């Protein structure tokens, strides 16, 4: 025999403190709440409006450089440490917690072309226009000691980029070829080349750590295998790729920043067409960096703005800009997934929130619950016209706004012309080329 017993849990109706709100019992039977959807829609609309009201992404500006910021590097072990290299050969190490420079090194004569931190975080490498690769200690020198590099390697040509292996004492440089160096030797242990043009960027894969990707000025993206000491394959695009970045969660995927205002996400196993074309910038894209979750990436452009793209979407979810910010050369997403750093021509490094309306600091449990509830409501009603319009609206500088408008007209004119040609031509004579294949010239294996 079953006996139903009344059960009352004091947690359901007793207040935690005298100042707390009175808890109200709730019956979730849909028959008792006929206007639930209407109420939820109003709440979602208010949550979307408040999100735009509180969207203040800019946090601070780190100034101190005397020339444009050309490259940046993250510390693998310390969230508060970031390094930056300028066009006058100066390297600065910043403490993001205090938002000030803790060390300055005159590293090179001419531009600092690239920099990377060793996987253990004890030292870092820089390359410059003076044809040298230098290794520096991360700690400041003791009192009375001079600021000198641990090692200096003098090369035969200018190095344009550098990246360190994620697990071994090996690093790669690029210039007229890709060189793989052992930290203990002064000559490269192997040199990789395919073509004759200068290589602007080289990046190690963070998961399959023996794979490398490089971008050359002859419009190539070349993939290498460090174990074979030979190039694997290359893809040739319509215009030059400035840099690439590997997805830290998906071993085979990488995103390339191109001169034709677009970014291309590729699967290295199938290079015939990109997985996604990300188009929103109105000038050349100069740098790209992934978030540690691998779901989003940030891009820096010559159009004086930075954009945040979801990996599986063709358009950006966020655009950041300020009146003073000039051409953005370099960008980094911090390892805690909360902040974005960008370095630009006018000598400043800017710190932004990755989520524009996120509240910084400790959240109360009820605050956190309300935030999660609002987020779910926004997701539920995201395709409703009114909510979608408010969520997508962004204020843009006049120059970018006018260029977006102009490009939309040009794109529509090209589409109309192609439709007319197909309509008035012999069937099959004007093939239908999908957008993803339009930008690929060839794949060479």
C-alpha positions as CSV (number, residue, x, y, z in Angstrom):
1,X,0.0,0.0,0.0
2,X,1.3,3.5,-0.9
3,X,0.9,6.4,1.5
4,X,1.4,9.9,0.2
5,X,3.1,12.1,2.8
6,X,3.2,15.8,2.8
7,X,6.8,16.9,2.6
8,X,7.9,20.5,3.2
9,X,11.5,21.5,2.7
10,X,12.3,24.8,4.6
11,X,14.7,25.8,1.7
12,X,11.7,26.3,-0.6
13,X,10.0,29.0,1.5
14,X,12.4,30.2,4.3
15,X,14.4,33.3,3.5
16,X,18.2,33.1,3.8
17,X,18.4,36.5,5.5
18,X,15.9,39.2,6.7
19,X,16.7,41.3,3.7
20,X,16.2,38.6,1.1
21,X,13.1,38.5,-1.1
22,X,10.2,36.3,0.0
23,X,10.2,33.0,-2.0
24,X,6.9,32.3,-3.9
25,X,5.9,28.7,-4.7
26,X,5.3,28.2,-8.4
27,X,3.1,25.7,-10.2
28,X,4.5,25.0,-13.7
29,X,1.3,23.6,-15.2
30,X,1.0,25.3,-18.6
31,X,-2.8,25.4,-18.3
32,X,-2.4,27.8,-15.4
33,X,-0.1,30.2,-17.4
34,X,-1.8,30.8,-20.8
35,X,0.3,34.0,-21.4
36,X,3.7,32.5,-20.5
37,X,5.2,33.0,-24.0
38,X,4.0,36.6,-24.2
39,X,5.6,37.3,-20.8
40,X,8.8,35.6,-21.8
41,X,9.0,37.5,-25.1
42,X,8.7,40.8,-23.2
43,X,11.5,39.7,-20.8
44,X,13.7,38.6,-23.7
45,X,13.1,42.0,-25.4
46,X,14.1,43.9,-22.2
47,X,17.1,41.7,-21.7
48,X,18.3,42.4,-25.3
49,X,17.8,46.1,-24.8
50,X,19.7,46.1,-21.5
51,X,22.5,44.1,-23.1
52,X,23.0,46.9,-25.7
53,X,22.7,49.6,-23.0
54,X,25.5,47.9,-20.9
55,X,27.7,47.0,-23.9
56,X,30.9,49.0,-22.9
57,X,33.7,46.8,-24.1
58,X,36.7,49.2,-23.9
59,X,38.6,48.8,-20.6
60,X,41.9,50.6,-20.8
61,X,44.8,51.7,-23.0
62,X,48.4,50.7,-22.4
63,X,50.5,53.5,-23.7
64,X,54.3,53.8,-23.5
65,X,55.6,52.7,-26.9
66,X,57.2,55.4,-29.1
67,X,56.3,53.8,-32.4
68,X,53.5,51.6,-33.8
69,X,52.9,48.2,-32.1
70,X,53.9,45.5,-34.6
71,X,53.5,42.2,-32.7
72,X,52.4,40.7,-29.4
73,X,52.9,37.5,-27.5
74,X,51.0,35.8,-24.6
75,X,52.7,34.2,-21.6
76,X,51.7,30.5,-21.4
77,X,51.6,30.4,-17.6
78,X,50.7,33.9,-16.4
79,X,47.4,35.5,-17.4
80,X,48.5,38.9,-16.3
81,X,51.7,39.0,-18.5
82,X,51.8,40.1,-22.1
83,X,54.7,41.1,-24.4
84,X,54.7,43.6,-27.2
85,X,57.2,44.6,-29.9
86,X,57.2,48.0,-31.7
87,X,58.5,49.3,-35.0
88,X,61.5,51.0,-33.3
89,X,62.9,47.7,-32.1
90,X,61.6,48.1,-28.5
91,X,60.0,45.3,-26.6
92,X,57.8,45.9,-23.5
93,X,56.5,43.5,-20.9
94,X,53.2,44.5,-19.4
95,X,51.3,43.6,-16.2
96,X,47.6,43.6,-17.1
97,X,46.5,43.6,-13.5
98,X,48.2,46.9,-12.7
99,X,48.0,48.0,-16.4
100,X,51.5,49.2,-16.6
101,X,54.8,48.4,-18.2
102,X,57.2,46.4,-15.9
103,X,60.2,46.1,-18.3
104,X,61.5,47.7,-21.5
105,X,64.2,46.2,-23.7
106,X,65.8,47.8,-26.8
107,X,65.9,44.4,-28.6
108,X,66.6,45.2,-32.3
109,X,67.5,47.9,-34.7
110,X,64.5,48.5,-36.9
111,X,61.2,46.7,-36.6
112,X,60.5,43.8,-34.2
113,X,59.0,41.5,-36.8
114,X,57.8,38.7,-34.5
115,X,58.0,37.3,-31.0
116,X,57.0,34.2,-29.1
117,X,57.3,32.8,-25.5
118,X,58.9,29.5,-24.7
119,X,56.3,26.8,-23.6
120,X,57.6,26.9,-20.0
121,X,57.4,30.7,-19.8
122,X,61.0,31.2,-18.6
123,X,62.2,33.0,-21.7
124,X,61.1,34.5,-25.0
125,X,62.4,34.9,-28.6
126,X,62.3,38.0,-30.8
127,X,63.2,38.5,-34.5
128,X,63.9,41.8,-36.2
129,X,65.0,43.7,-39.3
130,X,68.7,43.4,-38.2
131,X,68.7,39.7,-39.3
132,X,69.0,38.4,-35.7
133,X,67.0,35.9,-33.5
134,X,67.4,36.8,-29.8
135,X,66.5,34.8,-26.7
136,X,65.7,36.8,-23.6
137,X,65.1,35.9,-20.0
138,X,61.5,36.6,-18.7
139,X,62.8,37.9,-15.4
140,X,64.3,41.3,-15.1
141,X,68.1,41.5,-14.6
142,X,69.5,41.8,-11.1
143,X,70.7,45.1,-9.8
144,X,73.9,46.0,-11.6
145,X,73.4,43.5,-14.4
146,X,73.1,44.6,-18.0
147,X,70.1,43.9,-20.2
148,X,71.5,41.3,-22.6
149,X,70.0,38.4,-24.5
150,X,70.8,34.8,-23.5
151,X,71.5,33.8,-27.1
152,X,71.8,35.7,-30.4
153,X,71.7,34.0,-33.8
154,X,72.8,36.1,-36.8
155,X,71.0,34.9,-40.0
156,X,71.6,35.5,-43.7
157,X,68.3,37.2,-44.4
158,X,65.6,39.2,-42.6
159,X,63.3,37.0,-40.5
160,X,59.7,38.0,-40.7
161,X,58.1,35.7,-38.2
162,X,58.8,33.3,-35.4
163,X,56.8,30.6,-33.4
164,X,57.8,28.2,-30.7
165,X,56.9,24.5,-30.5
166,X,54.2,23.8,-27.8
167,X,56.1,21.0,-26.0
168,X,59.7,20.8,-27.2
169,X,62.8,23.1,-27.2
170,X,62.3,23.8,-30.9
171,X,61.2,27.0,-32.7
172,X,60.5,28.0,-36.3
173,X,61.4,31.2,-38.1
174,X,60.3,32.4,-41.6
175,X,61.8,34.7,-44.2
176,X,62.8,33.5,-47.6
177,X,62.3,30.0,-46.2
178,X,61.0,28.2,-43.1
179,X,63.8,27.2,-40.7
180,X,63.4,24.8,-37.8
181,X,65.9,25.5,-35.0
182,X,67.0,23.6,-32.0
183,X,67.5,26.0,-29.0
184,X,71.0,24.6,-28.4
185,X,72.3,25.1,-31.9
186,X,73.2,28.2,-34.0
187,X,72.3,26.7,-37.3
188,X,68.8,25.4,-38.3
189,X,68.3,21.6,-38.1
190,X,66.2,21.7,-41.3
191,X,65.0,24.2,-43.8
192,X,61.6,23.9,-45.6
193,X,60.8,25.7,-48.8
194,X,58.3,25.5,-51.6
195,X,58.4,28.4,-54.0
196,X,60.6,31.5,-54.1
197,X,58.7,34.3,-52.4
198,X,59.1,35.7,-48.9
199,X,57.1,34.0,-46.1
200,X,55.3,36.4,-43.8
201,X,54.1,34.1,-41.0
202,X,54.6,30.6,-39.5
203,X,52.5,28.9,-36.9
204,X,52.8,25.5,-35.0
205,X,49.7,23.5,-34.6
206,X,48.8,23.4,-30.8
207,X,47.4,19.9,-30.9
208,X,49.3,18.0,-33.6
209,X,52.5,19.8,-32.6
210,X,54.6,18.5,-35.5
211,X,52.5,20.3,-38.1
212,X,53.2,23.9,-39.2
213,X,51.4,26.3,-41.5
214,X,52.9,29.3,-43.3
215,X,51.7,32.2,-45.5
216,X,53.8,33.5,-48.4
217,X,53.5,36.6,-50.5
218,X,52.9,34.6,-53.7
219,X,49.4,33.9,-52.3
220,X,50.2,30.5,-51.0
221,X,49.3,28.8,-47.7
222,X,51.8,26.0,-47.2
223,X,51.5,23.1,-44.7
224,X,54.6,21.3,-43.4
225,X,55.3,18.2,-41.4
226,X,58.3,18.6,-39.1
227,X,58.9,14.8,-39.0
228,X,59.2,14.4,-42.8
229,X,61.2,17.6,-43.3
230,X,59.1,18.2,-46.4
231,X,56.1,20.4,-47.3
232,X,52.8,18.5,-47.3
233,X,50.5,20.6,-49.5
234,X,49.6,24.1,-50.4
235,X,46.6,26.1,-51.4
236,X,46.8,29.1,-53.7
237,X,44.2,31.9,-53.1
238,X,43.2,34.9,-55.3
239,X,45.0,37.3,-53.0
240,X,47.8,37.2,-50.4
241,X,47.2,35.8,-47.0
242,X,48.8,37.8,-44.2
243,X,48.7,35.3,-41.3
244,X,47.0,32.2,-40.1
245,X,45.9,30.8,-36.7
246,X,45.2,27.1,-35.8
247,X,42.0,26.2,-33.9
248,X,43.2,25.1,-30.4
249,X,40.3,22.6,-30.1
250,X,40.1,21.1,-33.6
251,X,43.4,19.8,-34.8
252,X,42.8,20.1,-38.5
253,X,41.1,23.5,-38.7
254,X,42.8,26.9,-39.2
255,X,41.7,30.4,-40.2
256,X,43.6,32.6,-42.7
257,X,43.5,36.4,-42.7
258,X,43.5,37.6,-46.3
259,X,44.1,40.8,-48.3
260,X,40.7,40.6,-50.0
261,X,39.0,41.7,-46.7
262,X,37.9,38.1,-45.9
263,X,38.9,35.4,-43.5
264,X,38.9,31.7,-44.6
265,X,38.5,28.8,-42.2
266,X,40.0,25.6,-43.8
267,X,40.0,22.0,-42.9
268,X,43.6,20.9,-43.8
269,X,42.4,17.5,-45.0
270,X,40.2,19.1,-47.7
271,X,41.7,22.4,-49.0
272,X,39.6,22.5,-52.3
273,X,37.2,24.9,-50.6
274,X,37.1,26.6,-47.2
275,X,34.7,25.4,-44.5
276,X,33.5,29.0,-44.1
277,X,34.2,32.4,-45.6
278,X,33.9,35.2,-43.0
279,X,33.2,38.5,-44.7
280,X,32.6,41.8,-42.9
281,X,35.8,43.8,-42.9
282,X,36.2,46.6,-45.5
283,X,40.0,46.5,-45.8
284,X,42.8,44.0,-45.6
285,X,42.8,41.7,-42.6
286,X,46.2,41.8,-40.9
287,X,46.0,39.4,-37.9
288,X,43.8,36.7,-36.4
289,X,43.7,34.9,-33.1
290,X,41.5,32.1,-31.6
291,X,39.7,32.1,-28.3
292,X,40.9,29.2,-26.0
293,X,37.5,27.6,-26.4
294,X,38.0,27.3,-30.2
295,X,34.4,28.6,-30.8
296,X,35.3,32.1,-31.8
297,X,38.2,34.2,-33.2
298,X,39.1,37.8,-33.3
299,X,40.5,39.6,-36.4
300,X,42.4,42.9,-36.8
301,X,42.1,44.9,-39.9
302,X,43.5,47.9,-41.8
303,X,40.1,49.5,-41.6
304,X,40.8,50.6,-37.9
305,X,38.5,48.0,-36.3
306,X,38.6,44.6,-34.7
307,X,35.8,42.0,-35.2
308,X,34.8,38.9,-33.3
309,X,33.5,36.0,-35.5
310,X,31.9,32.7,-34.4
311,X,33.7,29.9,-36.2
312,X,30.6,28.6,-37.9
313,X,29.1,32.0,-39.0
314,X,30.0,34.1,-42.0
315,X,29.4,37.5,-40.3
316,X,30.9,39.0,-37.1
317,X,28.9,39.1,-33.9
318,X,30.8,42.2,-32.6
319,X,32.9,45.1,-33.9
320,X,35.1,47.2,-31.7
321,X,36.6,50.6,-32.6
322,X,37.5,54.0,-31.1
323,X,38.0,57.5,-32.6
324,X,41.8,57.4,-31.9
325,X,42.5,53.9,-33.0
326,X,44.4,53.6,-36.3
327,X,45.2,50.6,-38.5
328,X,45.2,47.6,-36.2
329,X,48.3,45.5,-36.8
330,X,48.1,42.7,-34.2
331,X,45.5,41.1,-31.9
332,X,45.5,38.5,-29.1
333,X,42.7,36.7,-27.2
334,X,43.7,36.1,-23.5
335,X,43.9,32.5,-22.2
336,X,41.1,33.0,-19.7
337,X,38.6,33.8,-22.6
338,X,37.6,37.1,-21.0
339,X,39.7,39.8,-22.7
340,X,41.1,40.9,-26.1
341,X,44.3,42.9,-26.7
342,X,45.0,44.8,-29.9
343,X,48.0,46.8,-30.9
344,X,47.8,49.6,-33.5
345,X,49.7,52.1,-35.5
346,X,49.2,55.0,-33.1
347,X,51.5,53.3,-30.4
348,X,48.7,52.0,-28.1
349,X,47.7,48.6,-26.9
350,X,44.0,48.5,-26.0
351,X,42.3,46.1,-23.6
352,X,38.7,45.0,-24.5
353,X,36.1,42.7,-23.0
354,X,35.5,39.6,-25.1
355,X,31.8,39.9,-24.2
356,X,30.9,43.6,-24.5
357,X,28.1,43.6,-21.9
358,X,29.6,41.2,-19.4
359,X,29.8,42.4,-15.8
360,X,33.3,42.1,-14.4
361,X,33.9,41.0,-10.8
362,X,32.2,38.5,-8.5
363,X,28.6,37.8,-9.2
364,X,26.0,36.9,-6.5
365,X,24.3,33.5,-7.0
366,X,20.9,35.2,-7.8
367,X,22.7,37.6,-10.2
368,X,24.3,34.6,-12.0
369,X,20.9,32.8,-12.1
370,X,19.2,35.9,-13.6
371,X,22.0,36.3,-16.1
372,X,21.7,32.7,-17.3
373,X,17.9,33.0,-17.5
374,X,18.1,36.1,-19.6
375,X,20.7,34.4,-21.9
376,X,18.4,31.5,-22.5
377,X,15.5,33.8,-23.2
378,X,17.6,35.7,-25.8
379,X,18.6,32.4,-27.4
380,X,14.9,31.3,-27.5
381,X,13.6,34.5,-29.2
382,X,16.8,35.4,-31.2
383,X,15.1,35.1,-34.6
384,X,12.2,37.3,-33.8
385,X,12.5,40.4,-36.0
386,X,12.4,43.1,-33.2
387,X,14.9,41.2,-31.0
388,X,17.2,40.4,-33.9
389,X,17.2,44.0,-35.0
390,X,18.2,45.3,-31.6
391,X,20.8,42.6,-31.0
392,X,22.5,43.1,-34.3
393,X,22.5,46.9,-34.4
394,X,26.0,48.5,-34.1
395,X,27.2,52.1,-34.4
396,X,30.0,52.2,-37.0
397,X,32.5,55.0,-38.0
398,X,31.2,56.8,-41.1
399,X,34.0,55.6,-43.3
400,X,33.3,51.9,-42.5
401,X,29.5,52.4,-42.8
402,X,29.9,54.0,-46.3
403,X,32.3,51.3,-47.5
404,X,30.0,48.5,-46.3
405,X,27.1,50.1,-48.2
406,X,29.3,50.5,-51.4
407,X,30.5,46.9,-51.2
408,X,26.9,45.6,-50.8
409,X,25.9,47.5,-54.0
410,X,28.9,46.1,-55.9
411,X,28.2,42.6,-54.7
412,X,24.6,42.9,-55.8
413,X,25.6,44.2,-59.2
414,X,28.0,41.3,-59.7
415,X,25.3,38.8,-58.8
416,X,22.8,40.5,-61.1
417,X,25.3,40.5,-64.0
418,X,26.0,36.8,-63.5
419,X,22.3,36.0,-63.4
420,X,21.7,37.9,-66.6
421,X,24.7,36.2,-68.3
422,X,23.4,32.8,-67.3
423,X,19.8,33.7,-68.4
424,X,20.9,34.8,-71.9
425,X,23.6,32.1,-72.5
426,X,23.5,28.6,-73.7
427,X,22.5,26.2,-70.8
428,X,25.7,25.1,-68.9
429,X,28.0,27.6,-70.6
430,X,28.1,29.8,-67.5
431,X,28.8,27.4,-64.6
432,X,27.4,28.2,-61.1
433,X,30.4,28.6,-58.8
434,X,29.6,28.6,-55.1
435,X,31.0,31.5,-53.0
436,X,33.4,29.2,-51.1
437,X,35.1,28.1,-54.3
438,X,35.4,31.5,-55.9
439,X,38.5,32.5,-54.0
440,X,40.6,29.3,-54.4
441,X,42.9,29.2,-57.5
442,X,44.5,25.7,-57.0
443,X,45.5,23.1,-54.4
444,X,49.0,21.5,-54.9
445,X,50.0,18.3,-53.2
